[in-house]
Amino acid sequence: HLFVNLVLLVKVFLQVFLNLQRPQIFSLNILQLEQHYLDLMRILYVQIIIHLCFTKMFINCFYS
């Protein structure tokens, strides 16, 4: 699940990078792009924390 998120993130990075190569799309709101990136990072961060918590809980239940 986490791996899928990382792949999606890489895909977004690639899209952004490719867009930056084309000047006409570069004028597309950089601020908007930044906001999108921040949202993605926030989502990813939350999901990683949730993932870690569940893993910890699972290990605690499993080994106790």
mmJSON file of the N, C-alpha and C atoms, coordinates in Angstrom:
{"data_MODEL":{"atom_site":{
"group_PDB":["ATOM","ATOM","ATOM","ATOM","ATOM","ATOM","ATOM","ATOM","ATOM","ATOM","ATOM","ATOM","ATOM","ATOM","ATOM","ATOM","ATOM","ATOM","ATOM","ATOM","ATOM","ATOM","ATOM","ATOM","ATOM","ATOM","ATOM","ATOM","ATOM","ATOM","ATOM","ATOM","ATOM","ATOM","ATOM","ATOM","ATOM","ATOM","ATOM","ATOM","ATOM","ATOM","ATOM","ATOM","ATOM","ATOM","ATOM","ATOM","ATOM","ATOM","ATOM","ATOM","ATOM","ATOM","ATOM","ATOM","ATOM","ATOM","ATOM","ATOM","ATOM","ATOM","ATOM","ATOM","ATOM","ATOM","ATOM","ATOM","ATOM","ATOM","ATOM","ATOM","ATOM","ATOM","ATOM","ATOM","ATOM","ATOM","ATOM","ATOM","ATOM","ATOM","ATOM","ATOM","ATOM","ATOM","ATOM","ATOM","ATOM","ATOM","ATOM","ATOM","ATOM","ATOM","ATOM","ATOM","ATOM","ATOM","ATOM","ATOM","ATOM","ATOM","ATOM","ATOM","ATOM","ATOM","ATOM","ATOM","ATOM","ATOM","ATOM","ATOM","ATOM","ATOM","ATOM","ATOM","ATOM","ATOM","ATOM","ATOM","ATOM","ATOM","ATOM","ATOM","ATOM","ATOM","ATOM","ATOM","ATOM","ATOM","ATOM","ATOM","ATOM","ATOM","ATOM","ATOM","ATOM","ATOM","ATOM","ATOM","ATOM","ATOM","ATOM","ATOM","ATOM","ATOM","ATOM","ATOM","ATOM","ATOM","ATOM","ATOM","ATOM","ATOM","ATOM","ATOM","ATOM","ATOM","ATOM","ATOM","ATOM","ATOM","ATOM","ATOM","ATOM","ATOM","ATOM","ATOM","ATOM","ATOM","ATOM","ATOM","ATOM","ATOM","ATOM","ATOM","ATOM","ATOM","ATOM","ATOM","ATOM","ATOM","ATOM","ATOM","ATOM","ATOM","ATOM","ATOM","ATOM","ATOM","ATOM","ATOM"],
"id":[1,2,3,4,5,6,7,8,9,10,11,12,13,14,15,16,17,18,19,20,21,22,23,24,25,26,27,28,29,30,31,32,33,34,35,36,37,38,39,40,41,42,43,44,45,46,47,48,49,50,51,52,53,54,55,56,57,58,59,60,61,62,63,64,65,66,67,68,69,70,71,72,73,74,75,76,77,78,79,80,81,82,83,84,85,86,87,88,89,90,91,92,93,94,95,96,97,98,99,100,101,102,103,104,105,106,107,108,109,110,111,112,113,114,115,116,117,118,119,120,121,122,123,124,125,126,127,128,129,130,131,132,133,134,135,136,137,138,139,140,141,142,143,144,145,146,147,148,149,150,151,152,153,154,155,156,157,158,159,160,161,162,163,164,165,166,167,168,169,170,171,172,173,174,175,176,177,178,179,180,181,182,183,184,185,186,187,188,189,190,191,192],
"type_symbol":["N","C","C","N","C","C","N","C","C","N","C","C","N","C","C","N","C","C","N","C","C","N","C","C","N","C","C","N","C","C","N","C","C","N","C","C","N","C","C","N","C","C","N","C","C","N","C","C","N","C","C","N","C","C","N","C","C","N","C","C","N","C","C","N","C","C","N","C","C","N","C","C","N","C","C","N","C","C","N","C","C","N","C","C","N","C","C","N","C","C","N","C","C","N","C","C","N","C","C","N","C","C","N","C","C","N","C","C","N","C","C","N","C","C","N","C","C","N","C","C","N","C","C","N","C","C","N","C","C","N","C","C","N","C","C","N","C","C","N","C","C","N","C","C","N","C","C","N","C","C","N","C","C","N","C","C","N","C","C","N","C","C","N","C","C","N","C","C","N","C","C","N","C","C","N","C","C","N","C","C","N","C","C","N","C","C","N","C","C","N","C","C"],
"label_atom_id":["N","CA","C","N","CA","C","N","CA","C","N","CA","C","N","CA","C","N","CA","C","N","CA","C","N","CA","C","N","CA","C","N","CA","C","N","CA","C","N","CA","C","N","CA","C","N","CA","C","N","CA","C","N","CA","C","N","CA","C","N","CA","C","N","CA","C","N","CA","C","N","CA","C","N","CA","C","N","CA","C","N","CA","C","N","CA","C","N","CA","C","N","CA","C","N","CA","C","N","CA","C","N","CA","C","N","CA","C","N","CA","C","N","CA","C","N","CA","C","N","CA","C","N","CA","C","N","CA","C","N","CA","C","N","CA","C","N","CA","C","N","CA","C","N","CA","C","N","CA","C","N","CA","C","N","CA","C","N","CA","C","N","CA","C","N","CA","C","N","CA","C","N","CA","C","N","CA","C","N","CA","C","N","CA","C","N","CA","C","N","CA","C","N","CA","C","N","CA","C","N","CA","C","N","CA","C","N","CA","C","N","CA","C","N","CA","C","N","CA","C","N","CA","C"],
"label_alt_id":[null,null,null,null,null,null,null,null,null,null,null,null,null,null,null,null,null,null,null,null,null,null,null,null,null,null,null,null,null,null,null,null,null,null,null,null,null,null,null,null,null,null,null,null,null,null,null,null,null,null,null,null,null,null,null,null,null,null,null,null,null,null,null,null,null,null,null,null,null,null,null,null,null,null,null,null,null,null,null,null,null,null,null,null,null,null,null,null,null,null,null,null,null,null,null,null,null,null,null,null,null,null,null,null,null,null,null,null,null,null,null,null,null,null,null,null,null,null,null,null,null,null,null,null,null,null,null,null,null,null,null,null,null,null,null,null,null,null,null,null,null,null,null,null,null,null,null,null,null,null,null,null,null,null,null,null,null,null,null,null,null,null,null,null,null,null,null,null,null,null,null,null,null,null,null,null,null,null,null,null,null,null,null,null,null,null,null,null,null,null,null,null],
"label_comp_id":["HIS","HIS","HIS","LEU","LEU","LEU","PHE","PHE","PHE","VAL","VAL","VAL","ASN","ASN","ASN","LEU","LEU","LEU","VAL","VAL","VAL","LEU","LEU","LEU","LEU","LEU","LEU","VAL","VAL","VAL","LYS","LYS","LYS","VAL","VAL","VAL","PHE","PHE","PHE","LEU","LEU","LEU","GLN","GLN","GLN","VAL","VAL","VAL","PHE","PHE","PHE","LEU","LEU","LEU","ASN","ASN","ASN","LEU","LEU","LEU","GLN","GLN","GLN","ARG","ARG","ARG","PRO","PRO","PRO","GLN","GLN","GLN","ILE","ILE","ILE","PHE","PHE","PHE","SER","SER","SER","LEU","LEU","LEU","ASN","ASN","ASN","ILE","ILE","ILE","LEU","LEU","LEU","GLN","GLN","GLN","LEU","LEU","LEU","GLU","GLU","GLU","GLN","GLN","GLN","HIS","HIS","HIS","TYR","TYR","TYR","LEU","LEU","LEU","ASP","ASP","ASP","LEU","LEU","LEU","MET","MET","MET","ARG","ARG","ARG","ILE","ILE","ILE","LEU","LEU","LEU","TYR","TYR","TYR","VAL","VAL","VAL","GLN","GLN","GLN","ILE","ILE","ILE","ILE","ILE","ILE","ILE","ILE","ILE","HIS","HIS","HIS","LEU","LEU","LEU","CYS","CYS","CYS","PHE","PHE","PHE","THR","THR","THR","LYS","LYS","LYS","MET","MET","MET","PHE","PHE","PHE","ILE","ILE","ILE","ASN","ASN","ASN","CYS","CYS","CYS","PHE","PHE","PHE","TYR","TYR","TYR","SER","SER","SER"],
"label_asym_id":["A","A","A","A","A","A","A","A","A","A","A","A","A","A","A","A","A","A","A","A","A","A","A","A","A","A","A","A","A","A","A","A","A","A","A","A","A","A","A","A","A","A","A","A","A","A","A","A","A","A","A","A","A","A","A","A","A","A","A","A","A","A","A","A","A","A","A","A","A","A","A","A","A","A","A","A","A","A","A","A","A","A","A","A","A","A","A","A","A","A","A","A","A","A","A","A","A","A","A","A","A","A","A","A","A","A","A","A","A","A","A","A","A","A","A","A","A","A","A","A","A","A","A","A","A","A","A","A","A","A","A","A","A","A","A","A","A","A","A","A","A","A","A","A","A","A","A","A","A","A","A","A","A","A","A","A","A","A","A","A","A","A","A","A","A","A","A","A","A","A","A","A","A","A","A","A","A","A","A","A","A","A","A","A","A","A","A","A","A","A","A","A"],
"label_entity_id":["1","1","1","1","1","1","1","1","1","1","1","1","1","1","1","1","1","1","1","1","1","1","1","1","1","1","1","1","1","1","1","1","1","1","1","1","1","1","1","1","1","1","1","1","1","1","1","1","1","1","1","1","1","1","1","1","1","1","1","1","1","1","1","1","1","1","1","1","1","1","1","1","1","1","1","1","1","1","1","1","1","1","1","1","1","1","1","1","1","1","1","1","1","1","1","1","1","1","1","1","1","1","1","1","1","1","1","1","1","1","1","1","1","1","1","1","1","1","1","1","1","1","1","1","1","1","1","1","1","1","1","1","1","1","1","1","1","1","1","1","1","1","1","1","1","1","1","1","1","1","1","1","1","1","1","1","1","1","1","1","1","1","1","1","1","1","1","1","1","1","1","1","1","1","1","1","1","1","1","1","1","1","1","1","1","1","1","1","1","1","1","1"],
"label_seq_id":[1,1,1,2,2,2,3,3,3,4,4,4,5,5,5,6,6,6,7,7,7,8,8,8,9,9,9,10,10,10,11,11,11,12,12,12,13,13,13,14,14,14,15,15,15,16,16,16,17,17,17,18,18,18,19,19,19,20,20,20,21,21,21,22,22,22,23,23,23,24,24,24,25,25,25,26,26,26,27,27,27,28,28,28,29,29,29,30,30,30,31,31,31,32,32,32,33,33,33,34,34,34,35,35,35,36,36,36,37,37,37,38,38,38,39,39,39,40,40,40,41,41,41,42,42,42,43,43,43,44,44,44,45,45,45,46,46,46,47,47,47,48,48,48,49,49,49,50,50,50,51,51,51,52,52,52,53,53,53,54,54,54,55,55,55,56,56,56,57,57,57,58,58,58,59,59,59,60,60,60,61,61,61,62,62,62,63,63,63,64,64,64],
"pdbx_PDB_ins_code":[null,null,null,null,null,null,null,null,null,null,null,null,null,null,null,null,null,null,null,null,null,null,null,null,null,null,null,null,null,null,null,null,null,null,null,null,null,null,null,null,null,null,null,null,null,null,null,null,null,null,null,null,null,null,null,null,null,null,null,null,null,null,null,null,null,null,null,null,null,null,null,null,null,null,null,null,null,null,null,null,null,null,null,null,null,null,null,null,null,null,null,null,null,null,null,null,null,null,null,null,null,null,null,null,null,null,null,null,null,null,null,null,null,null,null,null,null,null,null,null,null,null,null,null,null,null,null,null,null,null,null,null,null,null,null,null,null,null,null,null,null,null,null,null,null,null,null,null,null,null,null,null,null,null,null,null,null,null,null,null,null,null,null,null,null,null,null,null,null,null,null,null,null,null,null,null,null,null,null,null,null,null,null,null,null,null,null,null,null,null,null,null],
"Cartn_x":[0.842,0.0,0.873,1.856,2.786,3.603,3.95,4.719,3.953,2.666,1.814,1.837,1.764,1.817,3.123,4.215,5.521,5.598,5.051,5.043,4.239,3.078,2.237,2.977,3.676,4.435,5.518,6.212,7.25,6.629,5.461,4.774,4.425,3.963,3.63,4.887,5.978,7.246,7.664,7.537,7.904,7.029,5.732,4.812,5.179,5.45,5.838,7.121,8.073,9.362,9.191,8.387,8.127,7.409,6.498,5.788,6.735,7.719,8.677,9.593,9.679,10.498,9.821,8.488,7.739,7.328,7.907,7.695,6.222,5.423,4.035,3.241,3.628,2.939,3.572,4.792,5.502,4.743,4.086,3.334,2.045,1.716,0.636,1.016,0.102,0.337,1.323,2.503,3.501,2.984,2.276,1.712,0.757,-0.066,-1.034,-0.307,0.763,1.578,2.161,2.652,3.24,2.201,1.008,-0.077,-0.402,-0.444,-0.726,0.339,1.579,2.702,2.601,2.273,2.134,1.005,-0.09,-1.212,-0.78,-0.063,0.434,1.337,2.238,3.176,2.435,1.42,0.634,-0.072,-0.685,-1.391,-0.422,0.723,1.723,2.216,2.482,2.961,1.955,0.696,-0.363,-0.464,-0.395,-0.502,0.674,1.853,3.029,2.856,2.388,2.179,1.142,0.036,-1.016,-0.448,0.301,0.921,1.828,2.652,3.565,2.808,1.756,0.95,0.321,-0.248,-0.871,0.149,1.302,2.367,2.79,2.947,3.34,2.276,1.028,-0.077,-0.099,0.058,0.036,1.161,2.355,3.512,3.277,2.75,2.471,1.46,0.415,-0.613,-0.038,0.728,1.254,2.251,3.096,4.167,3.865,2.739,2.441,1.728],
"Cartn_y":[-1.206,0.0,1.252,1.212,2.331,2.448,1.296,1.258,1.923,1.657,2.258,3.775,4.26,5.705,6.308,5.616,6.102,6.155,5.121,5.093,6.264,6.519,7.645,8.965,9.094,10.308,10.523,9.437,9.517,9.932,9.365,9.716,11.199,11.712,13.136,13.985,13.572,14.285,14.327,13.193,13.119,14.045,14.036,14.901,16.367,16.716,18.094,18.46,17.559,17.787,17.979,17.12,17.213,18.517,18.917,20.172,21.359,21.274,22.363,22.47,21.398,21.421,22.217,22.346,23.064,24.445,25.484,26.86,27.283,26.901,27.365,26.796,25.597,24.993,25.491,25.967,26.488,27.678,28.439,29.604,29.21,27.925,27.377,27.621,28.124,28.546,27.712,28.275,27.586,27.436,28.452,28.433,27.259,27.061,25.97,24.629,24.542,23.334,23.046,24.107,23.993,23.507,24.053,23.669,22.192,21.769,20.376,19.463,19.884,19.126,19.021,20.143,20.162,19.244,19.264,18.373,16.923,16.607,15.241,14.812,15.693,15.381,15.155,15.989,15.865,14.512,14.153,12.872,11.714,11.786,10.726,10.598,11.735,11.774,11.109,11.47,10.894,9.39,8.978,7.554,6.757,7.336,6.663,6.487,7.533,7.456,6.392,6.394,5.396,3.996,3.85,2.569,2.09,2.986,2.654,2.275,3.024,2.728,1.348,1.055,-0.254,-1.38,-1.156,-2.16,-2.41,-1.335,-1.433,-2.191,-1.838,-2.512,-3.995,-4.273,-5.657,-6.461,-5.898,-6.571,-6.786,-5.783,-5.894,-7.001,-7.052,-8.088,-9.468,-9.512,-10.778,-11.405,-10.571,-11.099,-11.086,-10.528,-10.466,-11.729],
"Cartn_z":[0.0,0.0,0.0,0.87,0.964,-0.322,-0.864,-2.103,-3.251,-3.305,-4.34,-4.221,-2.988,-2.762,-3.257,-2.995,-3.429,-4.953,-5.59,-7.061,-7.6,-6.991,-7.41,-7.242,-6.128,-5.856,-6.918,-7.256,-8.284,-9.618,-9.927,-11.173,-11.211,-10.076,-9.989,-10.183,-9.536,-9.692,-11.158,-11.834,-13.241,-14.081,-13.801,-14.536,-14.343,-13.094,-12.777,-13.512,-13.449,-14.109,-15.61,-16.224,-17.654,-17.999,-17.141,-17.35,-17.284,-16.402,-16.249,-17.474,-18.23,-19.445,-20.564,-20.449,-21.484,-20.982,-21.527,-21.053,-20.994,-21.979,-21.99,-20.811,-20.356,-19.22,-17.92,-18.055,-16.882,-16.292,-17.138,-16.688,-15.959,-16.065,-15.244,-13.795,-13.053,-11.675,-10.852,-10.592,-9.768,-8.336,-7.887,-6.54,-6.379,-7.382,-7.375,-7.316,-8.076,-8.124,-6.736,-6.122,-4.792,-3.786,-3.883,-2.99,-3.159,-4.404,-4.733,-4.115,-4.239,-3.694,-2.168,-1.531,-0.072,0.378,-0.353,-0.033,-0.133,-1.186,-1.378,-0.234,0.142,1.215,2.535,2.769,3.997,4.034,2.921,2.818,3.038,2.374,2.48,3.919,4.541,5.918,6.856,6.725,7.556,7.337,6.079,5.773,6.322,6.281,6.837,8.351,9.017,10.468,10.802,10.06,10.272,10.061,8.989,8.657,9.797,10.31,11.404,12.672,12.961,14.157,14.064,12.901,12.718,12.801,12.213,12.259,13.701,14.448,15.855,16.654,16.435,17.128,16.783,15.519,15.05,15.701,15.717,16.322,17.817,18.478,19.918,20.201,19.392,19.569,19.261,18.217,17.735,18.699,19.29,20.135,21.63,22.01,23.445,23.927],
"occupancy":[1.0,1.0,1.0,1.0,1.0,1.0,1.0,1.0,1.0,1.0,1.0,1.0,1.0,1.0,1.0,1.0,1.0,1.0,1.0,1.0,1.0,1.0,1.0,1.0,1.0,1.0,1.0,1.0,1.0,1.0,1.0,1.0,1.0,1.0,1.0,1.0,1.0,1.0,1.0,1.0,1.0,1.0,1.0,1.0,1.0,1.0,1.0,1.0,1.0,1.0,1.0,1.0,1.0,1.0,1.0,1.0,1.0,1.0,1.0,1.0,1.0,1.0,1.0,1.0,1.0,1.0,1.0,1.0,1.0,1.0,1.0,1.0,1.0,1.0,1.0,1.0,1.0,1.0,1.0,1.0,1.0,1.0,1.0,1.0,1.0,1.0,1.0,1.0,1.0,1.0,1.0,1.0,1.0,1.0,1.0,1.0,1.0,1.0,1.0,1.0,1.0,1.0,1.0,1.0,1.0,1.0,1.0,1.0,1.0,1.0,1.0,1.0,1.0,1.0,1.0,1.0,1.0,1.0,1.0,1.0,1.0,1.0,1.0,1.0,1.0,1.0,1.0,1.0,1.0,1.0,1.0,1.0,1.0,1.0,1.0,1.0,1.0,1.0,1.0,1.0,1.0,1.0,1.0,1.0,1.0,1.0,1.0,1.0,1.0,1.0,1.0,1.0,1.0,1.0,1.0,1.0,1.0,1.0,1.0,1.0,1.0,1.0,1.0,1.0,1.0,1.0,1.0,1.0,1.0,1.0,1.0,1.0,1.0,1.0,1.0,1.0,1.0,1.0,1.0,1.0,1.0,1.0,1.0,1.0,1.0,1.0,1.0,1.0,1.0,1.0,1.0,1.0],
"B_iso_or_equiv":[0.0,0.0,0.0,0.0,0.0,0.0,0.0,0.0,0.0,0.0,0.0,0.0,0.0,0.0,0.0,0.0,0.0,0.0,0.0,0.0,0.0,0.0,0.0,0.0,0.0,0.0,0.0,0.0,0.0,0.0,0.0,0.0,0.0,0.0,0.0,0.0,0.0,0.0,0.0,0.0,0.0,0.0,0.0,0.0,0.0,0.0,0.0,0.0,0.0,0.0,0.0,0.0,0.0,0.0,0.0,0.0,0.0,0.0,0.0,0.0,0.0,0.0,0.0,0.0,0.0,0.0,0.0,0.0,0.0,0.0,0.0,0.0,0.0,0.0,0.0,0.0,0.0,0.0,0.0,0.0,0.0,0.0,0.0,0.0,0.0,0.0,0.0,0.0,0.0,0.0,0.0,0.0,0.0,0.0,0.0,0.0,0.0,0.0,0.0,0.0,0.0,0.0,0.0,0.0,0.0,0.0,0.0,0.0,0.0,0.0,0.0,0.0,0.0,0.0,0.0,0.0,0.0,0.0,0.0,0.0,0.0,0.0,0.0,0.0,0.0,0.0,0.0,0.0,0.0,0.0,0.0,0.0,0.0,0.0,0.0,0.0,0.0,0.0,0.0,0.0,0.0,0.0,0.0,0.0,0.0,0.0,0.0,0.0,0.0,0.0,0.0,0.0,0.0,0.0,0.0,0.0,0.0,0.0,0.0,0.0,0.0,0.0,0.0,0.0,0.0,0.0,0.0,0.0,0.0,0.0,0.0,0.0,0.0,0.0,0.0,0.0,0.0,0.0,0.0,0.0,0.0,0.0,0.0,0.0,0.0,0.0,0.0,0.0,0.0,0.0,0.0,0.0],
"pdbx_formal_charge":[null,null,null,null,null,null,null,null,null,null,null,null,null,null,null,null,null,null,null,null,null,null,null,null,null,null,null,null,null,null,null,null,null,null,null,null,null,null,null,null,null,null,null,null,null,null,null,null,null,null,null,null,null,null,null,null,null,null,null,null,null,null,null,null,null,null,null,null,null,null,null,null,null,null,null,null,null,null,null,null,null,null,null,null,null,null,null,null,null,null,null,null,null,null,null,null,null,null,null,null,null,null,null,null,null,null,null,null,null,null,null,null,null,null,null,null,null,null,null,null,null,null,null,null,null,null,null,null,null,null,null,null,null,null,null,null,null,null,null,null,null,null,null,null,null,null,null,null,null,null,null,null,null,null,null,null,null,null,null,null,null,null,null,null,null,null,null,null,null,null,null,null,null,null,null,null,null,null,null,null,null,null,null,null,null,null,null,null,null,null,null,null],
"auth_seq_id":[1,1,1,2,2,2,3,3,3,4,4,4,5,5,5,6,6,6,7,7,7,8,8,8,9,9,9,10,10,10,11,11,11,12,12,12,13,13,13,14,14,14,15,15,15,16,16,16,17,17,17,18,18,18,19,19,19,20,20,20,21,21,21,22,22,22,23,23,23,24,24,24,25,25,25,26,26,26,27,27,27,28,28,28,29,29,29,30,30,30,31,31,31,32,32,32,33,33,33,34,34,34,35,35,35,36,36,36,37,37,37,38,38,38,39,39,39,40,40,40,41,41,41,42,42,42,43,43,43,44,44,44,45,45,45,46,46,46,47,47,47,48,48,48,49,49,49,50,50,50,51,51,51,52,52,52,53,53,53,54,54,54,55,55,55,56,56,56,57,57,57,58,58,58,59,59,59,60,60,60,61,61,61,62,62,62,63,63,63,64,64,64],
"auth_comp_id":["HIS","HIS","HIS","LEU","LEU","LEU","PHE","PHE","PHE","VAL","VAL","VAL","ASN","ASN","ASN","LEU","LEU","LEU","VAL","VAL","VAL","LEU","LEU","LEU","LEU","LEU","LEU","VAL","VAL","VAL","LYS","LYS","LYS","VAL","VAL","VAL","PHE","PHE","PHE","LEU","LEU","LEU","GLN","GLN","GLN","VAL","VAL","VAL","PHE","PHE","PHE","LEU","LEU","LEU","ASN","ASN","ASN","LEU","LEU","LEU","GLN","GLN","GLN","ARG","ARG","ARG","PRO","PRO","PRO","GLN","GLN","GLN","ILE","ILE","ILE","PHE","PHE","PHE","SER","SER","SER","LEU","LEU","LEU","ASN","ASN","ASN","ILE","ILE","ILE","LEU","LEU","LEU","GLN","GLN","GLN","LEU","LEU","LEU","GLU","GLU","GLU","GLN","GLN","GLN","HIS","HIS","HIS","TYR","TYR","TYR","LEU","LEU","LEU","ASP","ASP","ASP","LEU","LEU","LEU","MET","MET","MET","ARG","ARG","ARG","ILE","ILE","ILE","LEU","LEU","LEU","TYR","TYR","TYR","VAL","VAL","VAL","GLN","GLN","GLN","ILE","ILE","ILE","ILE","ILE","ILE","ILE","ILE","ILE","HIS","HIS","HIS","LEU","LEU","LEU","CYS","CYS","CYS","PHE","PHE","PHE","THR","THR","THR","LYS","LYS","LYS","MET","MET","MET","PHE","PHE","PHE","ILE","ILE","ILE","ASN","ASN","ASN","CYS","CYS","CYS","PHE","PHE","PHE","TYR","TYR","TYR","SER","SER","SER"],
"auth_asym_id":["A","A","A","A","A","A","A","A","A","A","A","A","A","A","A","A","A","A","A","A","A","A","A","A","A","A","A","A","A","A","A","A","A","A","A","A","A","A","A","A","A","A","A","A","A","A","A","A","A","A","A","A","A","A","A","A","A","A","A","A","A","A","A","A","A","A","A","A","A","A","A","A","A","A","A","A","A","A","A","A","A","A","A","A","A","A","A","A","A","A","A","A","A","A","A","A","A","A","A","A","A","A","A","A","A","A","A","A","A","A","A","A","A","A","A","A","A","A","A","A","A","A","A","A","A","A","A","A","A","A","A","A","A","A","A","A","A","A","A","A","A","A","A","A","A","A","A","A","A","A","A","A","A","A","A","A","A","A","A","A","A","A","A","A","A","A","A","A","A","A","A","A","A","A","A","A","A","A","A","A","A","A","A","A","A","A","A","A","A","A","A","A"],
"auth_atom_id":["N","CA","C","N","CA","C","N","CA","C","N","CA","C","N","CA","C","N","CA","C","N","CA","C","N","CA","C","N","CA","C","N","CA","C","N","CA","C","N","CA","C","N","CA","C","N","CA","C","N","CA","C","N","CA","C","N","CA","C","N","CA","C","N","CA","C","N","CA","C","N","CA","C","N","CA","C","N","CA","C","N","CA","C","N","CA","C","N","CA","C","N","CA","C","N","CA","C","N","CA","C","N","CA","C","N","CA","C","N","CA","C","N","CA","C","N","CA","C","N","CA","C","N","CA","C","N","CA","C","N","CA","C","N","CA","C","N","CA","C","N","CA","C","N","CA","C","N","CA","C","N","CA","C","N","CA","C","N","CA","C","N","CA","C","N","CA","C","N","CA","C","N","CA","C","N","CA","C","N","CA","C","N","CA","C","N","CA","C","N","CA","C","N","CA","C","N","CA","C","N","CA","C","N","CA","C","N","CA","C","N","CA","C","N","CA","C","N","CA","C","N","CA","C"],
"pdbx_PDB_model_num":[1,1,1,1,1,1,1,1,1,1,1,1,1,1,1,1,1,1,1,1,1,1,1,1,1,1,1,1,1,1,1,1,1,1,1,1,1,1,1,1,1,1,1,1,1,1,1,1,1,1,1,1,1,1,1,1,1,1,1,1,1,1,1,1,1,1,1,1,1,1,1,1,1,1,1,1,1,1,1,1,1,1,1,1,1,1,1,1,1,1,1,1,1,1,1,1,1,1,1,1,1,1,1,1,1,1,1,1,1,1,1,1,1,1,1,1,1,1,1,1,1,1,1,1,1,1,1,1,1,1,1,1,1,1,1,1,1,1,1,1,1,1,1,1,1,1,1,1,1,1,1,1,1,1,1,1,1,1,1,1,1,1,1,1,1,1,1,1,1,1,1,1,1,1,1,1,1,1,1,1,1,1,1,1,1,1,1,1,1,1,1,1]
}}}
